[in-house]
Amino acid sequence: MNQKNKVTFSVLAIILILIFIPIFGSLYKNFFGSACTGFLCPSNPEYLDGFFISYMFFIALFLTLFGGVRKYKNMLILLGILILFDLFLGAWEGLIIDLGAALVGWLLAQGGLLVYKKLKK
């Protein structure tokens, strides 16, 4: 992946993460309520979790699709930072949801790659 594609990837990932924060945050609020775990409690804690879920989903999705040779190493580094942050906060349900979002993003990307390979042949 050349430098122009890396910049495009980063900008697109940031834009999609920011767009989907309220959507994932409202889903979190509807299913789990606005209870805050850990010591970091903003006025709307569901949007903090919405950011975490959005970040995990889109980073897993984009790195699987466009990551190149070292995609799994990069994915583990970027997702590991957030997992450590969840562990530090003590937000166990957030950790489980974040790992589920990363798995769903990875599975969607694998499906997209499978369809792309089938269409390419």
C-alpha positions in Angstrom: 0.0 0.0 0.0 1.5 3.3 -1.1 1.5 6.5 1.0 -1.5 8.0 -0.8 -3.6 4.9 -0.1 -2.6 4.9 3.6 -3.7 8.6 3.9 -7.0 7.8 2.2 -7.5 4.8 4.4 -6.8 6.8 7.6 -9.1 9.6 6.6 -11.9 7.3 5.5 -11.6 5.3 8.7 -11.7 8.4 10.9 -14.7 9.8 9.1 -16.7 6.5 9.4 -15.7 6.1 13.0 -17.0 9.6 13.8 -20.2 9.1 11.8 -21.1 5.8 13.5 -20.3 6.9 17.1 -23.9 8.1 17.8 -25.4 5.0 16.1 -23.3 2.5 18.1 -23.7 4.7 21.2 -27.5 4.7 21.0 -27.6 0.9 20.4 -25.4 0.5 23.5 -27.8 2.8 25.5 -30.9 0.9 24.3 -29.5 -2.5 25.2 -27.4 -1.8 28.3 -28.6 1.6 29.6 -26.4 4.5 30.4 -24.6 3.0 33.4 -20.9 3.8 33.5 -18.3 1.3 34.6 -14.8 2.3 35.7 -13.6 5.7 36.9 -14.0 7.6 33.6 -17.6 8.7 33.4 -18.5 11.4 30.9 -22.0 12.8 30.9 -23.0 10.4 28.2 -21.0 7.2 28.8 -22.7 5.3 26.0 -20.9 7.5 23.4 -17.6 6.6 24.9 -18.6 3.0 24.3 -20.0 3.9 20.9 -16.6 5.2 20.0 -14.9 2.0 21.2 -17.3 -0.2 19.3 -17.1 2.0 16.1 -13.3 2.0 16.3 -13.0 -1.8 16.8 -15.5 -2.5 13.9 -14.0 -0.2 11.3 -10.3 -0.8 12.1 -10.9 -4.6 11.9 -12.8 -4.1 8.6 -10.4 -1.8 6.9 -7.2 -3.5 8.0 -8.5 -6.9 6.8 -9.6 -5.4 3.4 -6.6 -3.1 2.7 -3.9 -4.1 5.2 -1.5 -5.9 2.9 1.1 -8.3 4.1 1.4 -7.2 7.7 -2.3 -6.7 8.2 -2.8 -9.0 11.2 0.2 -7.6 13.1 -1.1 -4.1 12.5 -4.6 -5.1 13.5 -3.4 -6.7 16.8 -1.5 -3.6 17.7 -4.3 -1.2 16.9 -7.0 -3.3 18.6 -4.7 -4.3 21.5 -4.4 -0.7 22.5 -8.2 -0.4 22.9 -8.4 -3.8 24.7 -5.8 -2.7 27.2 -7.8 0.5 27.7 -11.0 -1.5 28.4 -9.1 -3.7 30.8 -7.7 -0.6 32.6 -11.2 0.8 33.0 -12.6 -2.4 34.2 -15.4 -2.3 31.6 -15.9 -6.1 31.1 -19.1 -5.8 29.1 -17.5 -3.2 26.9 -14.6 -5.4 26.3 -16.9 -8.3 25.2 -18.9 -6.0 23.0 -15.7 -4.5 21.4 -14.3 -7.9 20.7 -17.6 -8.9 19.2 -17.6 -5.8 17.0 -14.1 -6.5 15.9 -15.1 -10.1 15.0 -18.1 -9.0 13.0 -16.0 -6.4 11.1 -13.3 -9.1 10.4 -16.0 -11.6 9.2 -17.6 -9.0 6.9 -14.2 -8.2 5.4 -13.4 -11.9 4.9 -16.8 -12.2 3.1 -16.0 -9.2 1.0 -12.6 -10.6 0.1 -14.2 -14.0 -0.8 -16.7 -12.3 -3.1 -14.0 -10.2 -4.7 -11.8 -13.3 -5.4 -14.8 -15.2 -6.9 -15.7 -12.2 -9.1 -12.1 -11.8 -10.2 -11.8 -15.3 -11.5 
